[in-house]
């Protein structure tokens, strides 16, 4: 068995990317986009010509940063792709459009649907930007040429070239709506705990990670043993199915990529591989399982989160009472759902007479109707799944 870390990721929106070689098969876990890299691009000028220098942000049509180290692998040799969350799906159209790529792609039904909506939203926003600014045929931004990259500030240069200045190979022009559709058609959707056999050798099964709706961990059973891949996980979740720790009990090897009982944003991304027990046992140690149950049964984490939520709701009420407005940056979608519910209940219990509007409908200025419909579908999909 060989386990290779291609990218350690940066939390929920840019999950880690790994390759597992087992029984002669190459299994790729996630292929995300690093959307945080878009911060180096400045809004395009509306009054050309616009003179910019290499010490400023890049004034050009945005390009998108993928997992660069995947270029070190022959993509036609990848046999299976396992998706752990909707965000891990965002880079897949780059793979599925390549000639010679024939890997089987597996994801939960919810992750595939949510990933599809996010990619469609991303394409619609990008197309709207091109229509609004009149961008001509896409070309590589001039300021990302090697000669001018040397003049960039250190922070921008690190985003463009990577921490180890490995190059520009990971930057790609955004895929099209047709490529998104073709990619989704190649995804095999599974339910939690549903088994799928690949090539008569590997048995694949997804189980809930507790992180978000549709997010999962994977077990890969081969003739040589059982391997569990633990992605970003949360033991106690209010917006998704709880973490399925029972599925770990028959695993011979646990691979950690973002294991976080209390807070997914505090993950140490350098954890790539770990043995399930210090005594080299074939199964997870009793201590590990006891600690797992302790985290699951300890209500202090839930109470702490609810205290934070109640405090935020009280701040919202104070601001609205004073005639002000409230802007709340959102991380994971599940947090947004909790805020929608709790803020709504707080407003109902107060004496304020306010109308409620879906915040997604006002996310983008000059937003086109298709973007708004997609976002509205995303909200409806979440509530549909939570009601099941």
Steps between C-alpha positions, in 0.01 A plus 500: 500500500621849414336823619600831341399850610452728198357791698442544872210739433378801695185401683150430374511708180829345381509141629818289485581293193665158527578197286481147640666214314355168616502162324629667184215753484544876536226667703475881498328670795345833396608750238408848629562856383690749715246781478696708752757563226245721324594771751801597284269618220360851510163593347546585135509872412195646327692789340789363294782549452605421856866504589601263778833396634628175638474624860119512484235235463460332163244684283388219273238234454542259795666165452447215745758310702479122509708236678827554317673182617241289323691584183776271629266204455387349172128570525415209271637267771244618758244223551262641761410848626327526840336831595468587870307829473341731241811720504716202406306476174576846361815410306370179343391652164870557429558126536194365324564709189849355450554227244597170656333571834260212569490474879178415682384794713301438819322750724194510721181615331490821704867585437459451125188716484642779715830491313313528172308806622818669625681441170202627300488808722873557451471473121199735494679763709810477280294534182318800645836663573614442141177649363512801731866589437510387139799270545626366171654160442658378822877510524750452778520822710799709396610566857530124558792472259826392661673835442234701681436245772836585652371852567188389687478541879601190693141424605366511145795307362439220751135474393592491131801268517423306817690485826795327336484701174423189296355684201184592311387157382204493739330810357213429260235688310154423642315208345173541308142408588515215249810359672323519838206304358731240346687464831185446708377237256812295582444509878359182659281602794484291817300520820665480840607142581422388144774274364640513149747251352773615263655250260404211728784594737422818694185552706421869556264641761425853617395588855410832655778731619257735676659800328224602260207358308647243262852509647646157569795282590587193294590138567694310235498123553751296300630142525785639711280669760267789576609865472300796631563850367396764755435839345401812691261366764289636783365270768195706593315667213176696508458526122611158375488133592722426799850363459484122443778377727376140508627451144855550630497192720589250228767710330856372479643841408373853568618780271452845652468808280301744709368342818347760733263403784430860601586743222578423139678834457767396753616199301873435470526435129835323529344182635516269202515145626459336837475157650176429682674374812837538666527129575485407128168326550292413195210704637462844661600497863245499780637836612425651160142370502449618859624848410270502200198414713605762756495772236167378367334487841651820642236775459737784593601558140138544391423736789806711420394536136145590602634767736691655211191483281279660766755777554506571127120507486492751787748721313279481190195610700692789657618621160155474342342677798745785451402526134821346371585217266681172560751336266619152602773316306416131469735204492332162465143490362382319812588803712290713266201271557539523877519878478190518280305294750624664820491859376149440365383362834660791686324754278167321542534500879578874505252783455660605173281494190736403223468318171733208431678459166721221373858634521616292202285713268714806580845342491616652172458853374360512147435126541337328208181298546673167440742558786217590736297192400801275557563647845133467590506136388801446726312629805193292415715190457652544845164531671364203304787282622473622858130415505564137400 
